[in-house]
Structures are given as structure tokens and as C-alpha cells.
Amino acid sequence: MTSFKKWIDVREEHVVRAGGEEELAKTRRMIEAYVHAWHLAERRRNGGLTQSDVAEKMGVTKMRVSQIENGDVTSVEGAGPLH
């Protein structure tokens, strides 16, 4: 038998340690922003694009693309789709 616990049995303790539901949600958003940032950077590099190329396609500045790729922002509001 394994010693793994079910999430439902440990979730409440985890939420308390995280500082509550709101803090847990904030941490989740931060992690998701870093994952999205990594994916953007990977897709850009794999496509042979520069940050300037991506910025132009998204309708944002190169600095904004850099911020997104570094996880310094959590949204790309106002940006168009990257094709």
C-alpha cells in the first residue's frame, strides 16, 4: 500500500498554511502566469521570432513581451491574439 493521502483529506490544512482561500488563489494565479510566460517564450523561440516580432503581432511593446516572459505581469489585456 502507498502512503499517499487524498487531496480532499489534506486540502483544508493546505489552505490554512497558505493563508486562506484568497492567498491560495493568488499563488495559483502567480504560478499560472509563470507557466504562460514560459510557454510564450518557448513558442517565440521555436518560431524563430524576436520579442519585437511578437510585440508587433500582439499589439504591445517589446518591453511588455519581456515583462510577460519574465512573469512580471499576469495578463496581456488589450493584446490581440498571437497567430
C-alpha positions in Angstrom: 0.0 0.0 0.0 1.1 3.5 -0.6 1.2 6.3 2.0 -0.3 8.9 -0.4 -3.2 10.9 1.0 -6.2 12.1 -0.9 -6.4 15.8 -1.7 -9.8 16.1 -0.1 -8.3 14.9 3.2 -5.4 17.4 3.3 -6.8 20.4 1.4 -8.1 22.3 4.4 -4.7 22.1 6.2 -3.0 23.3 3.0 -5.4 26.2 2.7 -4.7 27.2 6.3 -0.9 27.0 5.7 -1.3 29.1 2.6 -3.0 31.9 4.5 -6.6 31.2 3.3 -8.5 30.7 0.1 -7.6 34.2 -1.2 -3.9 33.7 -0.7 -4.1 30.3 -2.3 -5.9 31.7 -5.3 -3.3 34.5 -5.6 -0.5 31.9 -5.5 -2.2 29.8 -8.1 -2.6 32.9 -10.4 1.1 33.7 -10.0 2.2 30.1 -10.9 -0.1 30.1 -13.9 1.4 33.4 -15.0 4.9 31.9 -14.9 3.7 28.8 -16.8 2.1 31.0 -19.5 5.3 33.2 -19.6 7.4 30.1 -20.2 5.1 28.9 -22.9 5.1 32.3 -24.7 8.9 32.4 -24.6 9.2 28.8 -25.9 6.7 29.4 -28.7 8.5 32.6 -29.7 11.9 30.9 -29.8 10.7 27.8 -31.5 9.1 30.0 -34.2 12.3 31.9 -34.7 10.7 35.2 -33.6 12.2 38.0 -31.7 10.4 39.8 -28.8 9.8 42.7 -31.2 8.1 40.4 -33.7 5.8 39.0 -31.0 5.1 42.5 -29.7 4.1 43.7 -33.1 1.7 40.7 -33.6 0.2 41.2 -30.1 -0.1 45.0 -30.4 2.1 45.7 -27.4 5.6 47.0 -26.8 8.7 44.8 -26.8 9.1 45.8 -23.1 5.6 44.3 -22.4 6.6 41.0 -24.1 9.8 40.9 -22.0 7.7 41.6 -18.8 5.3 38.8 -19.7 8.1 36.3 -20.5 9.8 37.2 -17.2 6.5 36.6 -15.3 6.4 40.3 -14.2 2.8 40.7 -15.3 -0.2 38.4 -15.0 -2.2 39.4 -18.1 -1.9 40.6 -21.6 -5.0 42.7 -21.5 -5.5 44.7 -24.7 -3.3 42.4 -26.7 -4.5 40.7 -29.8 -4.1 37.0 -30.4 -0.8 35.6 -31.4 -1.1 33.6 -34.6 
